[in-house]
Amino acid sequence: MPGIPNIIKNFLTGPNIRTRIIVRYTIIILISVFTVVSVLYFYIAKITEDEINDYSNIIINQISKNIDNDFNNLDALLNSIYNYNSRESLLESNDRLTSYQLLQMADKALEIIRNILFLRNDIVSVTIYSLKNHYVYERNKDGDYTFESSDRFLNAAWYQRLMYSDTSLYTEKSGPGSDPDLLKVYKKVKGSDLKKDVGIIQVDLNYRQMKEAFDEVKYVHQGRIIILSSSGEIIYDTEEARAGYSDYQSLNRIQLPKSGIAEVNFHHNRFFVKKYYQEKTGWNILYLTSVDSVYRVVKNIKKISGITALLLIVVLTYLNRKFAASFSKPLEQITLHFKKIENGKLIPFQSDYPHQDEIAKLITGMNSMVEKINYLIESEYRTQLMLKDTQLNALIAQINPHFLYNVLENISGIGYANGIPELVLINENLIDLLKYCINFEKPEVPLRLELESLKKYIQIENARFGNSIELQVKISPALLELNILKFTLQPLVENAILHGLAPKLYRGCIEISAQTVNHILTIFIRDNGVGIDAIKLSQLNYSLENTVNHHGVTDKKHHIGIENVNWRLKLFYGREYGLTYESVPQIGTTVILSIPAVQVVNFELGK
């Protein structure tokens, strides 16, 4: 079995791109469809639960509203005892009563009970308990009236629970078999200080009438309503009026989540339960909905979703195969063409691919690569030829440099002897320029040496034209140690003098400045000469941009020096570097030279 992971891995990462696309997209389809169906299923289930929650709220609100109305009315009726002046003597007397006083008290109690008893037709009987003298007064609707001195109620279970209850009314149902079925409601009565309990009023309600009111709630056939007292006693159940099951108490202890609905086991079934606490009575009103009935629709939707998902997988798998074929076929053709390129056939890829996507860009890039390779081969060939010519010229120039130095030194001696200082200055500058030019040990020099050589050239020109040409160098010292290809600036300045300042009788200013941005050294050579018109400027910049293609011989008459400098810069540094011209007629011209910003290390000028 250890070979199975390798088989799967090879299947997923094999050499056949069509197979990989089909497999991977099939996995994506399966995951996507499964995710969509699952999300849809859970979304529908969530919506269903929300609808149950909302519907449960409606049902519970109807029930609780009926209960609130009923018990608010009853509470107000029982509070009417505070309107009787005889209440204090009836419930707060500490003395044992004589027979006459007992009759008087019984008469007062009867008046209170009668007014309560006949104000509602569902009241079966009313009982008043005095907590101080322990008298009990009771009457029912049949006219039976009793009163007695008894403290037995103090030991009754309902009394103990009533004293610990924090609700306004405490309720209990009568046990099974009582006739009529009663709901006993107890209310504590405060003394004249409204702080201490001095009595209890008990009202027995006809539970059947109350149940009929509960049964009138609409739509309960879709669920089950259960009402429980605070002790877990069953008050009402739409299915079993007297269930008496112990698990009713578990419903009383349900803690609902934030959604307001819980799922519980009850009578061996699963139910969604919505719970409401009725503050006046301490009752819990619960609405139960069968989970199976709710999810019956959801399960049907799940089946439909499964069939739909299966159809989607079949259709998308078919489309996936078609897509994989349309995608891999041009890639296979490109792969074959690359093999031809590897074998030396540097020809463009001919394709009728109809789209403008990444494959089209790949084809374009491959053809561009072939074109550049062909260009580089041709360019390298021409560069080698040019290097041979340059080396030959260097050898010729170095045949006997000492002979030239000696001749120029003799001319300087003649200038000294005959009192011609201009001749001496020109010769000395010319000697320095000659030494600078014929040093071929290194092609690059620091910018400061190139500028020193340029200053000597300007001195020679000013000796000819009466110091009418001003040279201004505005370059930060930090940039002076950056490298530059030797003998680059002089041809550009010479061109500025000949074509910019010469028409102005060789009078003007040449300014040289520099800056570095993103590791590129840019040098600006500005003159205030006659400038260049727009057409010639456009032609000049076009020829400079395409110097490599034109082999550096665009206009030998006027721009051979510029073209040669541009040609050397592009060959040495790369095609993205070189010269650009800007000009405004009658204002002046600027040459912009760009090269990499690199410092020459341990430079020494050769002898």
VOGU-3710 file (C-alpha; in Angstrom, 3 decimals, decimal comma):
1> mpgipniikn> 0,000/0,000/0,000  2,871/2,520/0,408  2,937/2,913/-3,385  -0,600/4,360/-3,533  0,395/7,923/-2,386  3,096/7,967/-5,078  0,580/6,830/-7,691  -1,793/9,640/-6,658  1,072/12,144/-6,632  2,204/11,088/-10,115
11> fltgpnirtr> -1,363/11,283/-11,328  -1,676/14,848/-10,018  1,783/16,063/-11,094  2,408/13,906/-14,158  3,947/15,218/-17,381  0,627/15,358/-19,255  -0,834/18,829/-18,670  -4,231/17,818/-20,007  -4,514/15,061/-17,401  -3,409/17,407/-14,620
21> iivrytiiil> -5,991/20,013/-15,632  -8,781/17,432/-15,773  -7,859/15,886/-12,409  -7,323/19,147/-10,556  -10,384/20,880/-11,919  -12,473/17,789/-11,237  -11,322/17,958/-7,600  -12,171/21,663/-7,528  -15,600/20,934/-9,029  -16,316/18,217/-6,476
31> isvftvvsvl> -15,242/20,418/-3,569  -17,165/23,413/-4,923  -20,376/21,485/-5,557  -20,151/19,758/-2,154  -19,527/23,127/-0,479  -22,399/24,837/-2,277  -24,823/21,998/-1,525  -23,713/21,869/2,129  -23,984/25,627/2,555  -27,379/25,578/0,852
41> yfyiakited> -28,568/22,757/3,105  -27,411/24,460/6,300  -28,731/27,799/5,062  -32,187/26,319/4,462  -32,011/24,582/7,855  -31,086/27,893/9,489  -33,929/29,699/7,728  -36,302/26,944/8,830  -35,139/27,252/12,438  -35,541/31,028/12,255
51> eindysniii> -39,065/30,597/10,949  -39,807/28,165/13,791  -38,410/30,692/16,249  -40,559/33,480/14,788  -43,655/31,274/14,682  -43,008/30,101/18,242  -42,820/33,725/19,351  -46,227/34,379/17,788  -47,833/31,403/19,547  -46,199/32,136/22,899
61> nqisknidnd> -47,113/35,814/22,654  -50,762/34,834/22,157  -50,685/32,492/25,164  -48,775/34,903/27,406  -51,067/37,757/26,412  -54,111/35,704/27,449  -52,435/34,729/30,715  -51,331/38,300/31,406  -54,805/39,667/30,778  -56,438/36,958/32,882
71> fnnldallns> -54,103/37,193/35,872  -53,729/40,976/35,760  -57,501/41,114/36,117  -57,421/38,548/38,923  -54,563/40,354/40,687  -56,451/43,634/40,529  -59,547/41,869/41,894  -57,597/40,405/44,837  -55,975/43,772/45,510  -59,459/45,137/46,125
81> iynynsresl> -59,140/43,766/49,684  -57,102/46,879/50,467  -60,205/48,972/49,837  -62,000/47,468/52,853  -61,623/49,209/56,230  -62,364/45,919/57,964  -59,211/44,332/56,468  -57,000/45,480/59,355  -59,165/44,092/62,142  -59,846/40,931/60,124
91> lesndrltsy> -56,198/40,051/59,442  -54,123/42,011/61,957  -55,877/41,278/65,279  -53,644/39,374/67,696  -56,313/38,633/70,293  -58,410/35,501/70,584  -61,944/36,447/69,551  -65,123/35,912/71,446  -67,987/34,167/69,712  -69,661/37,464/69,001
101> qllqmadkal> -66,454/39,000/67,667  -65,866/35,881/65,589  -69,297/36,302/63,984  -68,542/39,923/63,284  -65,252/39,027/61,672  -66,892/36,246/59,685  -69,472/38,714/58,406  -66,743/41,117/57,310  -64,846/38,281/55,609  -68,020/37,123/53,894
111> eiirnilflr> -68,570/40,606/52,461  -65,067/40,621/50,992  -65,315/37,048/49,672  -68,758/37,628/48,145  -67,522/40,672/46,176  -64,583/38,686/44,827  -66,505/35,466/44,217  -69,195/36,876/41,950  -67,100/39,262/39,859  -65,743/36,379/37,707
121> ndivsvtiys> -67,647/33,334/36,612  -64,566/31,084/36,606  -63,989/31,561/40,372  -65,214/28,459/42,228  -64,329/29,442/45,811  -62,417/32,042/47,846  -60,522/31,447/51,119  -58,940/34,064/53,431  -56,200/33,040/55,887  -55,224/35,254/58,820
131> lknhyvyern> -51,546/34,764/59,715  -51,829/36,445/63,147  -54,919/34,900/64,782  -54,957/31,864/62,439  -58,597/32,184/61,385  -59,711/30,713/58,072  -62,754/32,001/56,141  -64,009/30,146/53,048  -67,023/30,274/50,734  -67,838/28,703/47,355
141> kdgdytfess> -70,375/29,537/44,669  -72,779/26,913/45,973  -73,224/29,105/49,077  -71,279/26,899/51,506  -69,555/29,170/53,979  -67,190/28,136/56,779  -64,926/29,879/59,213  -62,761/28,428/61,922  -59,674/28,952/63,996  -56,971/26,695/62,556
151> drflnaawyq> -53,227/26,845/61,941  -53,027/23,617/59,924  -52,400/25,595/56,713  -49,049/26,674/58,169  -47,772/23,146/57,586  -49,223/22,808/54,080  -46,723/22,388/51,241  -48,283/25,217/49,254  -47,790/27,589/52,209  -44,078/26,824/52,444
161> rlmysdtsly> -43,616/27,361/48,720  -45,738/30,538/48,773  -43,610/32,153/51,489  -40,427/31,576/49,433  -42,031/32,646/46,156  -41,011/35,996/44,637  -43,929/36,145/42,199  -47,034/38,282/42,657  -49,273/35,216/42,436  -48,491/31,633/43,332
171> teksgpgsdp> -50,411/28,833/41,569  -50,998/25,118/42,000  -53,244/22,643/40,231  -55,559/20,349/42,173  -54,644/16,705/42,094  -56,056/14,236/39,592  -59,671/13,218/40,063  -60,888/16,463/41,634  -64,209/17,743/40,342  -64,167/20,303/39,011
181> dllkvykkvk> -60,529/20,458/37,915  -59,151/23,458/39,834  -56,266/25,904/39,539  -55,464/27,288/42,971  -54,131/30,865/43,032  -52,572/32,309/46,206  -51,747/35,948/46,946  -50,052/37,342/50,036  -51,735/40,324/51,727  -49,604/43,068/53,300
191> gsdlkkdvgi> -50,417/44,778/56,559  -51,212/48,452/57,028  -47,469/49,219/56,845  -47,411/47,480/53,436  -44,260/45,597/54,487  -45,203/42,552/56,543  -47,465/39,751/55,313  -50,588/39,460/57,485  -52,819/37,224/55,385  -53,348/35,074/52,322
201> iqvdlnyrqm> -56,189/35,015/49,795  -56,766/31,745/47,949  -58,894/31,663/44,803  -59,886/28,364/43,197  -60,407/28,790/39,465  -62,298/26,445/37,160  -59,368/25,080/35,192  -61,542/23,762/32,363  -62,613/27,293/31,497  -58,988/28,404/31,472
211> keafdevkyv> -58,021/25,438/29,292  -60,711/26,407/26,792  -59,119/29,835/26,570  -55,724/28,207/25,910  -57,275/25,932/23,297  -58,538/28,966/21,382  -54,979/29,934/20,406  -54,659/29,559/16,643  -52,306/27,262/14,753  -51,269/25,202/17,779
221> hqgriiilss> -51,856/22,079/15,671  -48,390/22,680/14,149  -46,689/22,286/17,517  -47,220/21,512/21,167  -47,845/24,015/23,963  -46,790/23,165/27,513  -47,221/25,471/30,519  -45,303/24,597/33,704  -45,349/26,159/37,127  -42,116/27,310/38,777
231> sgeiiydtee> -41,914/23,927/40,572  -42,235/22,017/37,301  -45,897/21,110/37,778  -47,843/20,665/34,550  -50,366/23,482/34,127  -51,306/22,883/30,515  -50,330/20,520/27,722  -52,108/20,414/24,358  -51,478/16,691/24,087  -51,632/15,434/27,715
241> aragysdyqs> -53,454/17,608/30,228  -52,152/15,578/33,152  -49,004/13,980/31,928  -47,237/13,936/35,285  -43,944/12,858/33,742  -40,753/13,594/35,582  -39,050/14,938/32,463  -41,390/17,964/32,532  -39,065/19,342/35,155  -36,160/19,056/32,720
251> lnriqlpksg> -38,058/21,409/30,409  -38,257/23,915/33,246  -34,469/23,946/33,521  -33,780/24,584/29,833  -31,242/27,377/29,213  -31,883/28,825/25,777  -29,000/29,872/23,502  -28,722/33,329/21,959  -30,838/32,213/19,011  -33,705/31,777/21,504
261> iaevnfhhnr> -34,441/28,168/20,551  -33,070/24,880/21,866  -33,199/21,255/20,718  -34,130/18,726/23,457  -35,225/15,124/23,990  -38,772/14,873/25,348  -40,940/11,744/25,536  -38,349/9,892/23,425  -38,574/12,436/20,578  -36,496/15,392/19,462
271> ffvkkyyqek> -38,117/18,822/19,713  -37,220/22,434/19,057  -38,260/24,333/22,201  -39,057/28,026/22,601  -39,425/29,165/26,222  -41,055/32,209/27,837  -41,081/33,096/31,543  -44,326/34,671/32,842  -43,230/36,939/35,686  -46,559/37,391/37,492
281> tgwnilylts> -47,188/33,672/37,990  -43,673/32,252/37,618  -44,973/30,011/34,828  -42,788/28,826/31,959  -44,605/28,743/28,620  -42,975/26,380/26,127  -43,709/25,786/22,469  -42,389/22,465/21,090  -41,982/21,617/17,413  -40,969/18,150/16,253
291> vdsvyrvvkn> -37,500/18,113/14,679  -38,547/15,365/12,265  -41,490/17,367/10,974  -39,289/20,409/10,501  -36,509/18,603/8,691  -38,824/16,527/6,540  -38,901/19,388/4,043  -35,187/20,008/4,491  -34,430/16,334/3,803  -36,441/16,517/0,594
301> ikkisgital> -34,466/19,575/-0,404  -31,286/17,676/0,448  -32,286/14,865/-1,929  -33,078/17,324/-4,699  -29,762/19,107/-4,041  -27,894/15,789/-4,242  -29,431/14,949/-7,632  -28,725/18,475/-8,863  -25,141/18,233/-7,598  -24,648/14,937/-9,456
311> llivvltyln> -25,929/16,463/-12,705  -23,686/19,495/-12,167  -20,652/17,264/-11,650  -21,362/15,366/-14,889  -21,895/18,548/-16,927  -18,935/20,401/-15,424  -16,648/17,387/-15,861  -17,556/17,253/-19,560  -16,925/20,992/-19,929  -13,684/20,548/-17,994
321> rkfaasfskp> -12,435/17,985/-20,509  -13,301/20,320/-23,392  -11,562/23,208/-21,662  -8,475/21,116/-20,898  -8,212/20,118/-24,568  -8,583/23,720/-25,791  -5,986/24,872/-23,273  -3,401/22,118/-23,627  -3,376/21,824/-27,436  -1,682/25,203/-28,104
331> leqitlhfkk> 0,710/24,547/-25,202  1,702/21,237/-26,751  2,379/23,026/-30,058  4,469/25,646/-28,236  6,448/22,869/-26,518  7,253/21,312/-29,908  8,411/24,695/-31,216  10,685/25,168/-28,201  12,340/21,877/-29,073  13,021/23,278/-32,559
341> iengklipfq> 14,586/26,360/-30,960  16,760/24,122/-28,783  17,942/22,405/-31,961  19,000/25,772/-33,445  15,946/26,655/-35,586  15,493/30,293/-34,555  12,266/30,928/-36,465  9,067/32,646/-35,195  6,115/30,520/-34,101  3,290/30,736/-36,627
351> sdyphqdeia> -0,061/30,366/-34,859  -3,726/31,147/-35,498  -4,560/31,173/-31,778  -7,747/33,320/-31,633  -7,653/34,603/-28,021  -5,796/37,451/-26,339  -4,962/35,657/-23,105  -1,851/34,362/-21,325  -1,198/31,762/-24,044  -1,236/34,528/-26,652
361> klitgmnsmv> 1,208/36,482/-24,473  3,383/33,356/-24,218  3,438/33,036/-28,025  4,272/36,738/-28,373  6,987/36,448/-25,729  8,504/33,402/-27,425  8,608/35,163/-30,787  10,106/38,250/-29,118  12,727/36,011/-27,490  13,611/34,482/-30,868
371> ekinyliese> 13,925/37,969/-32,351  16,157/39,131/-29,498  18,340/36,024/-29,734  18,811/36,659/-33,457  19,583/40,291/-32,721  22,079/39,417/-29,968  23,854/36,969/-32,232  24,160/39,611/-34,962  25,058/42,324/-32,422  27,760/40,141/-30,861
381> yrtqlmlkdt> 29,203/39,480/-34,300  29,356/43,200/-35,111  30,778/43,992/-31,662  33,614/41,535/-32,161  34,412/43,125/-35,521  34,351/46,576/-33,941  36,645/45,432/-31,091  39,149/44,176/-33,599  39,083/47,536/-35,395  39,448/49,362/-32,083
391> qlnaliaqin> 42,392/47,207/-31,029  44,053/47,815/-34,403  43,579/51,571/-34,066  44,980/51,410/-30,540  48,085/49,658/-31,753  48,558/52,242/-34,489  48,067/55,084/-32,017  50,686/53,608/-29,692  53,397/53,065/-32,344  55,527/55,861/-31,029
401> phflynvlen> 53,715/58,221/-28,607  57,094/59,498/-27,329  57,887/60,878/-30,783  54,632/62,952/-30,687  55,366/64,143/-27,125  58,887/65,238/-28,168  57,560/67,158/-31,193  54,939/68,949/-29,066  57,593/69,718/-26,394  59,802/71,264/-29,119
411> isgigyangi> 56,871/73,419/-30,254  56,355/74,567/-26,653  60,086/75,428/-26,473  59,765/77,494/-29,618  56,769/79,302/-28,056  58,768/80,118/-24,939  61,760/81,246/-26,968  59,689/83,558/-29,166  57,418/84,916/-26,414  54,208/83,230/-27,591
421> pelvlinenl> 52,455/82,033/-24,347  49,266/81,076/-26,196  51,238/78,527/-28,216  52,718/77,125/-24,993  49,245/76,827/-23,372  47,765/75,098/-26,396  50,642/72,617/-26,617  50,579/71,720/-22,922  46,817/71,124/-22,981  47,192/69,151/-26,196
431> idllkycinf> 49,910/66,992/-24,612  47,631/66,239/-21,628  44,733/65,416/-23,942  46,983/63,135/-25,987  48,110/61,268/-22,852  44,497/60,946/-21,671  43,261/59,672/-25,044  45,892/57,039/-25,736  45,638/55,392/-22,300  43,859/52,112/-23,167
441> ekpevplrle> 44,468/50,183/-19,967  40,922/50,854/-18,667  37,822/51,899/-20,654  36,273/53,778/-17,688  37,593/56,644/-15,611  36,227/58,701/-12,690  33,988/61,559/-13,773  36,456/64,074/-12,299  39,198/63,005/-14,796  36,758/63,266/-17,699
451> leslkkyiqi> 35,890/66,797/-16,548  39,588/67,759/-16,164  40,229/66,606/-19,732  37,162/68,599/-20,865  38,488/71,771/-19,192  41,777/71,447/-21,105  39,813/71,142/-24,352  37,830/74,322/-23,493  41,112/76,149/-22,799  42,327/75,190/-26,276
461> enarfgnsie> 39,043/76,416/-27,806  39,184/79,689/-25,830  42,755/80,215/-27,037  41,336/80,127/-30,564  38,219/82,260/-29,928  39,384/84,779/-27,351  38,033/83,281/-24,121  34,420/83,650/-25,328  33,237/80,202/-24,182  32,322/79,773/-20,492
471> lqvkispall> 32,260/76,297/-18,903  30,240/75,854/-15,692  30,425/72,543/-13,778  27,674/72,059/-11,156  28,251/68,554/-9,880  28,289/67,420/-6,276  31,700/66,059/-5,089  30,084/62,726/-4,193  29,304/62,112/-7,864  32,782/62,918/-9,166
481> elnilkftlq> 34,090/59,446/-8,244  31,420/57,623/-10,279  32,665/55,985/-13,450  32,117/57,107/-17,023  33,309/55,740/-20,329  36,488/57,656/-21,267  36,335/60,434/-23,847  32,515/60,710/-23,710  31,896/64,353/-22,783  34,409/66,026/-25,172
491> plvenailhg> 32,624/65,044/-28,436  29,308/66,229/-26,999  30,754/69,590/-25,879  32,538/69,970/-29,215  29,221/69,375/-31,010  27,570/71,993/-28,789  30,260/74,519/-29,701  30,200/73,799/-33,449  26,412/73,664/-33,924  25,119/75,747/-30,986
501> lapklyrgci> 27,658/78,497/-30,234  29,463/78,841/-33,585  26,475/80,637/-35,236  26,698/83,102/-32,315  30,380/83,716/-33,077  31,544/81,169/-30,504  30,116/83,165/-27,629  28,085/81,487/-24,922  27,977/79,211/-21,915  28,083/75,452/-21,494
511> eisaqtvnhi> 26,774/74,099/-18,186  27,374/70,530/-16,965  25,315/69,062/-14,084  24,530/65,551/-12,827  22,202/63,571/-10,576  21,566/59,956/-9,547  18,094/58,392/-9,365  17,470/54,656/-8,835  21,190/53,853/-9,343  21,319/55,670/-12,704
521> ltifirdngv> 23,759/58,541/-13,267  22,263/61,229/-15,500  24,533/63,989/-16,867  23,072/67,167/-18,437  25,130/69,230/-20,924  23,307/72,517/-21,598  24,282/75,289/-24,020  22,624/78,632/-24,734  23,227/78,392/-28,465  20,848/78,649/-31,425
531> gidaiklsql> 19,003/75,385/-30,642  17,519/72,770/-32,985  14,158/72,947/-34,758  11,482/70,364/-33,889  11,786/68,243/-37,055  15,566/67,863/-36,857  15,338/67,231/-33,103  12,840/64,405/-33,670  15,039/62,867/-36,394  18,125/63,128/-34,165
541> nyslentvnh> 16,452/61,416/-31,178  15,043/58,698/-33,428  18,497/57,970/-34,845  19,979/57,881/-31,326  17,274/55,484/-30,130  17,972/53,194/-33,105  21,755/53,597/-33,188  22,313/49,854/-32,839  20,120/49,072/-35,806  21,755/51,749/-37,973
551> hgvtdkkhhi> 25,281/50,674/-36,972  26,109/54,162/-35,715  26,308/55,889/-39,124  23,055/57,870/-39,427  24,455/61,318/-40,331  28,209/61,346/-40,731  28,358/64,963/-41,776  26,877/66,511/-38,623  26,436/63,864/-35,938  29,128/61,212/-36,339
561> gienvnwrlk> 30,659/62,193/-32,962  27,302/62,013/-31,205  26,409/58,714/-32,891  29,752/57,176/-31,959  29,400/58,211/-28,312  25,845/56,843/-28,213  26,990/53,621/-29,943  29,813/53,117/-27,425  27,504/53,746/-24,424  24,917/51,234/-25,604
571> lfygreyglt> 27,527/48,607/-26,423  29,295/49,043/-23,084  26,363/49,579/-20,686  23,303/48,225/-22,518  20,613/49,345/-24,936  18,594/51,127/-22,230  21,394/53,691/-21,750  22,712/56,383/-24,083  21,899/59,908/-25,261  18,746/61,993/-25,633
581> yesvpqigtt> 18,447/65,584/-26,898  16,116/68,385/-25,792  16,108/71,791/-27,473  14,227/75,078/-27,865  15,154/77,147/-30,951  17,058/80,353/-30,097  17,134/79,326/-26,412  19,536/76,420/-26,315  20,054/72,646/-26,338  20,473/70,000/-23,618
591> vilsipavqv> 22,161/66,629/-24,059  20,971/64,025/-21,510  23,459/61,188/-20,932  22,416/58,185/-18,784  24,668/55,371/-17,524  24,739/53,086/-14,433  25,846/54,857/-11,253  28,933/52,768/-10,320  32,097/53,961/-8,574  35,542/53,055/-9,960
601> vnfelgk> 37,565/51,198/-7,303  41,358/51,775/-6,876  41,669/53,697/-10,126  45,100/54,786/-11,353  45,646/56,536/-14,687  47,978/54,483/-16,862  51,295/55,801/-18,011
//
